[in-house]
């Protein structure tokens, strides 16, 4: 479908929204006329009021002339003087695709690349073009893969996809806003009726009478019925526009193949499938690990450390490159299933270019480290930027030490409630003097329903692992606080605790088991705690 036909379709779909509004207003007007003609008194007045109230959301939705703009992304604009190689690369790709290059390049903190255009007059007049380019995306791609991604985005410009986006978005926004208005009014009607019934029930109870059960069945039904009408059209609108969007994505993939080659285009999509989850895991488990302890990685490493994770977990990432989704993420996803896109590309004839050796995409930047540091300044909150910056090794150790101390707080509170000492060595003395202290401590921890109902031997079997885990946390906090153990950074696995003495970890497990045995033996754990 050409750009003109797609523009016409977008206009027809938007006109359908207005036509639906006029039809519903006409129905309401007809109902009002019939009411005035055939009914009188309070009933007629109530019908007219309902009609007016129903008409308000329809009119408001129809005359929402401006599409609400979302929050502008936090980004770092880069000029051609700052990043000459990147700009030259983007312009080369735009020339190869046969379209005008973007006017602005903005670096973002996502595994994504996207384009936009401030088109005017319903997309008939071109406007400022912007390319949003994620530094985490560049971190995981080589130059040819990045060229494939850029060609895909330039393909949207060449097909005039970006010019029609504001028109389509306007229709979607108006539908969503109208549906939301009706639902809000329905919810308000239900809340008002509930409040009225609850107040009446309170009065009946105050007089010693039995209160009626609150029942809001049927309240707001008229509003919800109107919402369903618009929701039905919204489903049709979304499916009609999204089918076109998916075809546009496939057309843009062909531009990607023409510029970078079949294999580079396919490998770029596979890499994107792995980079998304890897970046999310990295941000949760590494970059923000120390936030709770008031720590962040060194400047430039909040996003820059991703490269080390990708290198260390190559085998896991390879699995993600092969496990492509066979269905769109939702019925309203504007992209076809990734497996379909890759299959279409890989089914094309071999163009002889293969997976071409290329430098890492980040090397297109004049200074990757400076760009990553600048992105932190643009994206992170002032509170985050004020956190203490430390090396990765210290970040992991100090954060995990803080969290280990927090993890021991529960048993420390239980010990305080029992009047027992919180220091592990002194606690072992107390257990020797009173072995039942262990079970009283365990009894203060939260229990499952099954554990709470258990008695005798069964209750102890439920309590034993709980007590052992609490003692382990208490010992860990003690050892890390005095420097006898240190948390070690691992890019390929979880952080692990390393003890100063060889073989300590192998002795600690049976020593903890001995403390929670039916006949406790505290000596093995005592020796470990007192060892130099």
C-alpha positions as CSV (number, residue, x, y, z in Angstrom):
1,X,0.0,0.0,0.0
2,X,1.5,3.4,-1.0
3,X,1.9,6.3,1.2
4,X,-1.1,8.1,-0.3
5,X,-3.4,5.2,0.3
6,X,-2.1,4.7,3.8
7,X,-2.7,8.4,4.5
8,X,-6.3,8.1,3.1
9,X,-6.9,5.0,5.3
10,X,-5.6,6.9,8.4
11,X,-8.0,9.8,7.6
12,X,-10.9,7.5,7.1
13,X,-10.3,5.7,10.4
14,X,-10.1,9.1,12.2
15,X,-13.2,10.2,10.4
16,X,-14.9,7.0,11.6
17,X,-14.3,8.1,15.2
18,X,-16.1,11.4,14.6
19,X,-18.9,9.7,12.6
20,X,-19.4,7.4,15.6
21,X,-19.6,10.4,17.9
22,X,-22.2,12.2,15.7
23,X,-24.3,9.0,15.4
24,X,-24.4,8.5,19.2
25,X,-25.2,12.2,19.7
26,X,-28.0,11.9,17.2
27,X,-29.4,8.8,19.0
28,X,-29.3,10.8,22.3
29,X,-31.0,13.7,20.6
30,X,-33.7,11.4,19.3
31,X,-34.2,10.0,22.7
32,X,-34.5,13.5,24.1
33,X,-37.1,14.4,21.5
34,X,-39.1,11.3,22.2
35,X,-38.9,12.0,25.9
36,X,-40.1,15.5,25.6
37,X,-42.9,14.4,23.3
38,X,-44.3,11.4,25.2
39,X,-43.2,11.8,28.8
40,X,-43.6,14.6,31.4
41,X,-42.6,15.4,34.9
42,X,-39.7,13.9,36.9
43,X,-39.1,10.9,34.6
44,X,-38.6,13.1,31.5
45,X,-36.2,15.4,33.5
46,X,-34.1,12.4,34.6
47,X,-33.9,11.1,31.0
48,X,-32.7,14.5,29.8
49,X,-30.1,14.7,32.5
50,X,-28.7,11.2,31.7
51,X,-28.6,12.2,28.0
52,X,-26.6,15.3,28.7
53,X,-24.2,13.5,31.0
54,X,-23.6,10.8,28.3
55,X,-23.1,13.5,25.7
56,X,-20.3,15.2,27.6
57,X,-17.6,12.5,27.1
58,X,-18.5,12.1,23.5
59,X,-18.1,15.9,22.8
60,X,-14.9,16.1,24.8
61,X,-13.4,13.3,22.9
62,X,-14.4,14.7,19.5
63,X,-13.0,18.1,20.2
64,X,-9.6,17.0,21.7
65,X,-7.8,18.8,18.9
66,X,-4.3,18.3,20.2
67,X,-2.7,14.9,20.7
68,X,-1.3,14.6,24.2
69,X,2.5,14.5,24.1
70,X,4.3,12.1,26.2
71,X,7.3,12.9,28.5
72,X,10.3,13.7,26.3
73,X,12.9,11.0,26.8
74,X,16.0,11.9,28.8
75,X,18.8,11.9,26.2
76,X,22.1,13.5,25.1
77,X,21.9,15.4,21.8
78,X,25.1,15.1,19.8
79,X,26.2,17.4,17.1
80,X,28.2,16.6,14.0
81,X,31.2,18.4,15.5
82,X,31.0,16.2,18.6
83,X,30.5,12.9,16.8
84,X,31.7,13.2,13.2
85,X,32.0,9.5,12.5
86,X,28.6,8.6,13.9
87,X,27.0,11.4,11.9
88,X,28.8,10.4,8.7
89,X,27.7,6.8,9.2
90,X,24.0,7.8,9.7
91,X,24.2,10.0,6.5
92,X,25.7,7.2,4.5
93,X,23.0,4.8,5.5
94,X,20.3,7.4,4.7
95,X,21.8,8.0,1.3
96,X,21.9,4.2,0.6
97,X,18.2,3.9,1.7
98,X,17.3,6.9,-0.5
99,X,15.9,9.3,2.1
100,X,16.8,12.5,4.0
101,X,19.0,12.0,7.0
102,X,17.7,13.0,10.5
103,X,18.3,16.5,11.6
104,X,19.1,15.5,15.2
105,X,20.7,12.5,16.8
106,X,19.9,11.9,20.5
107,X,21.6,9.2,22.6
108,X,19.3,7.3,25.0
109,X,19.6,4.7,27.7
110,X,17.6,1.9,26.0
111,X,18.3,-1.2,23.9
112,X,16.5,0.6,21.0
113,X,16.7,2.8,18.0
114,X,13.8,4.9,16.8
115,X,13.0,7.8,14.5
116,X,10.4,10.5,14.6
117,X,9.3,13.4,12.5
118,X,7.4,16.6,13.3
119,X,5.3,16.4,10.2
120,X,2.6,19.1,9.6
121,X,-0.7,19.3,7.8
122,X,-1.7,15.7,8.5
123,X,1.7,14.4,7.4
124,X,1.7,16.2,4.0
125,X,4.6,18.5,4.9
126,X,7.9,17.1,6.2
127,X,9.3,18.4,9.5
128,X,12.3,18.0,11.8
129,X,13.6,14.4,11.9
130,X,15.1,12.9,15.0
131,X,17.1,9.6,15.5
132,X,17.0,8.2,19.0
133,X,20.0,5.8,19.4
134,X,20.5,3.7,22.5
135,X,24.0,3.4,23.9
136,X,23.2,0.0,25.4
137,X,22.2,-1.0,21.9
138,X,25.5,0.1,20.5
139,X,27.3,-1.7,23.3
140,X,26.0,-5.0,22.1
141,X,26.3,-4.5,18.3
142,X,29.2,-4.3,15.8
143,X,29.3,-1.6,13.2
144,X,27.6,-3.7,10.4
145,X,24.8,-4.7,12.7
146,X,24.3,-1.1,13.7
147,X,24.2,-0.1,10.1
148,X,21.4,-2.7,9.6
149,X,19.5,-1.2,12.5
150,X,20.0,2.3,11.2
151,X,18.9,1.3,7.7
152,X,15.7,-0.2,9.2
153,X,14.9,3.1,10.8
154,X,15.8,5.1,7.7
155,X,13.4,2.8,5.9
156,X,10.6,4.2,7.9
157,X,11.5,7.7,6.7
158,X,11.7,6.5,3.1
159,X,8.2,4.9,3.3
160,X,6.8,8.1,4.9
161,X,5.8,6.0,8.0
162,X,6.9,8.7,10.4
163,X,4.7,11.4,8.7
164,X,1.5,9.4,9.3
165,X,2.4,8.5,12.9
166,X,0.9,11.7,14.4
167,X,-2.3,11.2,12.5
168,X,-2.7,7.6,13.7
169,X,-1.7,8.6,17.2
170,X,-4.3,11.3,17.3
171,X,-7.1,8.8,16.6
172,X,-5.8,6.3,19.2
173,X,-5.5,9.1,21.8
174,X,-9.0,10.3,21.2
175,X,-10.5,6.8,21.4
176,X,-8.6,6.0,24.6
177,X,-9.5,9.3,26.2
178,X,-13.2,8.9,25.4
179,X,-13.3,5.3,26.8
180,X,-11.5,6.5,29.9
181,X,-14.1,9.3,30.5
182,X,-16.9,6.8,30.3
183,X,-15.2,4.3,32.7
184,X,-14.4,7.2,35.1
185,X,-18.0,8.2,35.2
186,X,-19.2,4.6,35.7
187,X,-16.7,4.1,38.6
188,X,-17.8,7.4,40.2
189,X,-21.5,6.3,39.9
190,X,-20.6,3.0,41.6
191,X,-18.6,4.7,44.4
192,X,-21.3,7.2,45.0
193,X,-24.0,4.5,45.4
194,X,-21.7,2.4,47.6
195,X,-21.1,5.4,49.9
196,X,-24.8,6.1,50.1
197,X,-25.6,2.5,51.0
198,X,-22.8,2.2,53.5
199,X,-24.1,5.4,55.2
200,X,-27.6,4.0,55.3
201,X,-26.3,0.8,56.8
202,X,-24.4,2.7,59.5
203,X,-27.6,4.5,60.5
204,X,-29.5,1.2,60.7
205,X,-26.8,-0.4,62.8
206,X,-26.8,2.6,65.1
207,X,-30.5,2.1,65.7
208,X,-29.9,-1.6,66.5
209,X,-31.4,-2.8,63.2
210,X,-29.9,-5.3,60.8
211,X,-28.0,-3.6,57.9
212,X,-28.6,-4.5,54.3
213,X,-25.7,-5.9,52.2
214,X,-24.2,-3.3,49.9
215,X,-25.2,-4.0,46.3
216,X,-24.1,-1.8,43.4
217,X,-25.2,-4.1,40.6
218,X,-26.3,-2.2,37.6
219,X,-24.7,1.1,38.7
220,X,-22.9,2.9,35.8
221,X,-24.2,0.3,33.3
222,X,-25.1,3.0,30.8
223,X,-21.7,4.5,30.9
224,X,-20.0,1.1,30.5
225,X,-22.3,0.3,27.6
226,X,-21.1,3.5,25.9
227,X,-17.6,2.6,26.6
228,X,-18.1,-0.8,25.0
229,X,-19.2,0.8,21.8
230,X,-16.0,2.9,21.6
231,X,-13.9,0.0,22.7
232,X,-15.3,-2.1,19.8
233,X,-14.3,0.7,17.4
234,X,-10.9,1.0,19.1
235,X,-10.2,-2.7,18.5
236,X,-11.0,-2.3,14.9
237,X,-8.9,0.9,14.7
238,X,-5.9,-0.7,16.3
239,X,-6.0,-3.8,14.2
240,X,-6.4,-1.8,11.0
241,X,-3.5,0.5,11.8
242,X,-1.3,-2.2,13.3
243,X,-1.6,-4.5,10.2
244,X,-0.2,-1.6,8.2
245,X,2.5,-1.0,10.8
246,X,3.6,-4.6,10.6
247,X,3.9,-4.4,6.9
248,X,6.0,-1.3,7.3
249,X,8.3,-3.1,9.6
250,X,8.8,-5.9,7.1
251,X,9.5,-3.3,4.4
252,X,12.0,-1.5,6.6
253,X,13.7,-4.9,7.2
254,X,14.4,-5.1,3.4
255,X,16.1,-1.7,3.6
256,X,18.2,-3.2,6.3
257,X,19.3,-6.1,4.1
258,X,20.1,-3.8,1.1
259,X,22.5,-1.7,3.2
260,X,24.1,-4.2,5.6
261,X,23.6,-7.5,3.9
262,X,21.4,-10.5,4.7
263,X,23.5,-12.0,7.4
264,X,24.2,-8.8,9.2
265,X,20.6,-7.8,9.2
266,X,19.5,-11.2,10.6
267,X,22.2,-11.3,13.2
268,X,21.2,-7.7,14.3
269,X,17.7,-8.9,15.1
270,X,18.9,-11.9,16.9
271,X,21.3,-9.8,18.9
272,X,18.4,-7.4,19.9
273,X,16.5,-10.4,21.2
274,X,19.4,-11.2,23.6
275,X,20.4,-7.6,24.4
276,X,17.0,-6.6,25.8
277,X,16.8,-9.2,28.7
278,X,20.6,-8.9,29.3
279,X,20.3,-5.2,29.7
280,X,17.4,-5.5,32.1
281,X,19.2,-8.1,34.2
282,X,22.4,-6.0,34.2
283,X,20.6,-2.8,35.4
284,X,18.7,-4.7,38.2
285,X,21.5,-6.9,39.4
286,X,24.7,-4.9,38.7
287,X,24.2,-1.2,37.9
288,X,21.7,-0.5,40.7
289,X,22.9,-3.2,43.1
290,X,24.4,-0.6,45.5
291,X,21.6,2.0,45.4
292,X,20.2,0.6,48.7
293,X,23.7,1.1,50.2
294,X,24.1,4.6,48.8
295,X,26.5,3.5,46.1
296,X,26.9,3.6,42.3
297,X,29.6,2.4,39.9
298,X,32.2,4.9,38.7
299,X,31.1,7.6,36.2
300,X,30.5,6.0,32.8
301,X,30.1,2.5,34.3
302,X,26.4,2.7,35.2
303,X,25.7,1.9,31.5
304,X,29.2,1.0,30.5
305,X,29.5,-2.1,32.6
306,X,27.1,-3.9,30.3
307,X,29.9,-4.9,28.0
308,X,31.6,-6.9,30.7
309,X,28.4,-8.8,31.4
310,X,27.9,-9.6,27.7
311,X,31.4,-10.9,27.4
312,X,31.1,-13.1,30.5
313,X,27.7,-14.6,29.6
314,X,28.3,-15.3,25.9
315,X,26.8,-18.8,26.2
316,X,23.6,-17.7,27.8
317,X,23.2,-14.9,25.2
318,X,23.7,-17.4,22.4
319,X,20.6,-19.3,23.7
320,X,18.6,-16.1,23.6
321,X,19.7,-15.4,20.0
322,X,18.2,-18.7,18.9
323,X,15.0,-18.5,21.0
324,X,13.0,-16.1,18.9
325,X,9.3,-15.3,19.7
326,X,6.9,-16.9,17.2
327,X,4.0,-14.6,18.2
328,X,3.8,-10.8,18.6
329,X,4.0,-9.7,22.2
330,X,0.3,-8.6,22.1
331,X,-2.5,-8.4,19.5
332,X,-1.6,-4.7,19.3
333,X,2.1,-5.0,18.9
334,X,3.2,-2.9,15.9
335,X,6.0,-5.4,15.0
336,X,5.5,-8.9,13.5
337,X,6.9,-11.8,15.5
338,X,10.7,-11.7,15.6
339,X,10.9,-15.3,14.3
340,X,8.9,-14.3,11.3
341,X,11.1,-11.3,10.6
342,X,14.3,-13.2,10.9
343,X,13.0,-16.1,8.8
344,X,12.0,-13.8,6.0
345,X,15.5,-12.2,6.0
346,X,17.4,-15.5,6.2
347,X,15.2,-17.0,3.3
348,X,16.5,-14.3,0.9
349,X,19.2,-15.3,-1.6
350,X,22.8,-15.2,-0.3
351,X,24.2,-11.8,-1.2
352,X,27.8,-12.9,-0.7
353,X,28.5,-10.4,2.0
354,X,28.1,-12.9,4.9
355,X,28.6,-11.8,8.5
356,X,31.3,-9.1,7.8
357,X,34.0,-8.5,10.3
358,X,33.4,-5.1,11.8
359,X,34.6,-3.0,14.8
360,X,32.3,-2.6,17.8
361,X,29.6,0.0,17.2
362,X,30.7,2.0,20.2
363,X,33.9,2.8,18.4
364,X,31.9,5.1,16.1
365,X,31.8,7.5,19.0
366,X,34.7,9.9,19.5
367,X,34.9,8.9,23.2
368,X,32.6,6.1,24.3
369,X,33.4,6.6,28.0
370,X,32.6,10.3,27.8
371,X,29.3,9.6,26.0
372,X,28.3,7.0,28.6
373,X,29.2,9.4,31.4
374,X,27.2,12.2,29.8
375,X,24.2,9.9,29.4
376,X,24.3,9.3,33.2
377,X,24.1,13.0,33.8
378,X,21.0,13.2,31.5
379,X,19.2,10.1,32.7
380,X,19.9,9.7,36.4
381,X,18.0,11.7,39.1
382,X,19.9,14.3,41.2
383,X,19.5,11.9,44.1
384,X,21.2,9.1,42.2
385,X,24.0,11.3,40.9
386,X,24.7,12.3,44.5
387,X,25.4,8.7,45.5
388,X,29.0,7.6,46.3
389,X,30.9,6.3,43.3
390,X,33.1,3.2,43.8
391,X,34.9,0.5,41.8
392,X,32.9,-2.6,40.9
393,X,34.7,-4.8,43.4
394,X,34.0,-2.4,46.3
395,X,30.5,-1.8,45.1
396,X,29.6,-5.5,45.3
397,X,31.4,-6.1,48.7
398,X,30.1,-3.0,50.4
399,X,26.5,-3.4,49.1
400,X,26.3,-7.1,50.0
401,X,27.8,-6.5,53.4
402,X,25.1,-3.9,54.1
403,X,22.4,-6.2,52.8
404,X,23.8,-9.1,54.9
405,X,23.6,-6.9,58.0
406,X,20.0,-6.1,57.1
407,X,19.2,-9.8,56.6
408,X,20.5,-10.5,60.1
409,X,18.2,-7.9,61.7
410,X,15.3,-10.3,62.0
411,X,17.2,-12.8,64.1
412,X,18.7,-10.0,66.1
413,X,15.2,-8.8,67.0
414,X,14.2,-12.3,67.9
415,X,17.2,-12.7,70.1
416,X,16.5,-9.3,71.8
417,X,12.9,-10.5,72.5
418,X,14.3,-13.6,74.2
419,X,16.9,-11.7,76.1
420,X,19.7,-13.6,74.2
421,X,23.0,-12.0,73.0
422,X,23.2,-11.0,69.4
423,X,27.0,-11.8,69.1
424,X,27.3,-15.3,67.6
425,X,30.0,-16.5,70.1
426,X,27.9,-15.4,73.1
427,X,24.8,-16.8,71.5
428,X,26.5,-20.2,71.3
429,X,27.2,-20.0,75.0
430,X,23.5,-19.3,75.7
431,X,22.4,-22.2,73.6
432,X,24.8,-24.5,75.5
433,X,23.1,-23.3,78.7
434,X,19.6,-23.6,77.4
435,X,19.2,-25.7,74.2
436,X,15.4,-24.9,74.1
437,X,16.3,-21.3,73.4
438,X,16.8,-22.3,69.7
439,X,13.2,-23.3,69.3
440,X,11.9,-20.3,71.1
441,X,13.9,-18.1,68.8
442,X,12.6,-19.9,65.7
443,X,9.1,-19.6,67.0
444,X,9.3,-15.8,66.6
445,X,9.8,-16.0,62.9
446,X,6.8,-15.9,60.4
447,X,5.3,-19.3,59.7
448,X,3.3,-20.9,57.0
449,X,-0.2,-22.2,57.9
450,X,1.1,-25.7,57.9
451,X,4.1,-24.9,60.1
452,X,1.8,-22.9,62.5
453,X,-0.5,-26.0,62.9
454,X,2.3,-28.5,63.5
455,X,3.3,-29.7,66.9
456,X,6.0,-31.8,68.5
457,X,8.6,-33.3,66.2
458,X,6.9,-32.0,63.1
459,X,7.0,-28.4,64.4
460,X,10.8,-28.7,65.0
461,X,11.3,-30.0,61.5
462,X,9.6,-26.9,60.1
463,X,11.6,-24.7,62.5
464,X,15.0,-26.3,61.9
465,X,15.8,-24.8,58.4
466,X,14.4,-21.5,59.4
467,X,16.7,-21.3,62.4
468,X,19.7,-22.5,60.4
469,X,19.2,-19.9,57.7
470,X,18.9,-17.2,60.4
471,X,22.1,-18.3,62.1
472,X,23.8,-18.4,58.7
473,X,22.8,-14.7,58.1
474,X,24.0,-13.8,61.6
475,X,27.4,-15.4,61.1
476,X,27.8,-13.9,57.6
477,X,27.1,-10.4,59.0
478,X,29.6,-11.0,61.7
479,X,32.4,-12.3,59.5
480,X,32.0,-9.6,56.8
481,X,31.8,-6.8,59.4
482,X,35.2,-7.8,60.9
483,X,36.9,-8.5,57.5
484,X,37.1,-12.3,57.8
485,X,35.0,-12.6,54.6
486,X,34.6,-10.6,51.4
487,X,31.9,-10.6,48.8
488,X,33.4,-11.2,45.3
489,X,32.2,-9.7,42.0
490,X,31.4,-12.2,39.2
491,X,30.1,-11.1,35.8
492,X,29.2,-14.7,34.9
493,X,27.4,-15.7,38.2
494,X,25.9,-14.3,41.4
495,X,28.2,-12.5,43.9
496,X,29.8,-15.1,46.2
497,X,31.3,-14.9,49.7
498,X,35.0,-15.6,49.9
499,X,36.5,-16.4,53.3
500,X,40.0,-15.4,54.5
501,X,40.8,-19.0,55.6
502,X,41.0,-21.8,53.1
503,X,38.4,-24.5,53.6
504,X,36.3,-22.3,55.9
505,X,33.2,-22.6,53.7
506,X,33.3,-26.4,53.7
507,X,33.5,-26.4,57.5
508,X,30.8,-23.8,58.0
509,X,28.0,-25.9,56.6
510,X,28.3,-28.9,58.9
511,X,29.0,-26.6,61.8
512,X,25.6,-24.8,61.3
513,X,23.9,-28.2,61.0
514,X,25.4,-29.3,64.3
515,X,24.0,-26.2,66.1
516,X,20.4,-27.0,65.0
517,X,20.6,-30.7,65.6
518,X,18.4,-32.3,68.2
519,X,21.4,-32.6,70.4
520,X,23.2,-29.3,69.7
521,X,27.0,-29.2,69.3
522,X,28.3,-25.6,69.2
523,X,32.0,-26.4,69.3
524,X,32.6,-26.7,65.5
525,X,31.0,-23.3,64.9
526,X,32.7,-21.7,67.9
527,X,36.2,-22.8,66.6
528,X,35.5,-21.3,63.2
529,X,34.3,-18.0,64.8
530,X,37.4,-17.8,67.0
531,X,39.9,-18.8,64.3
532,X,42.3,-16.0,63.2
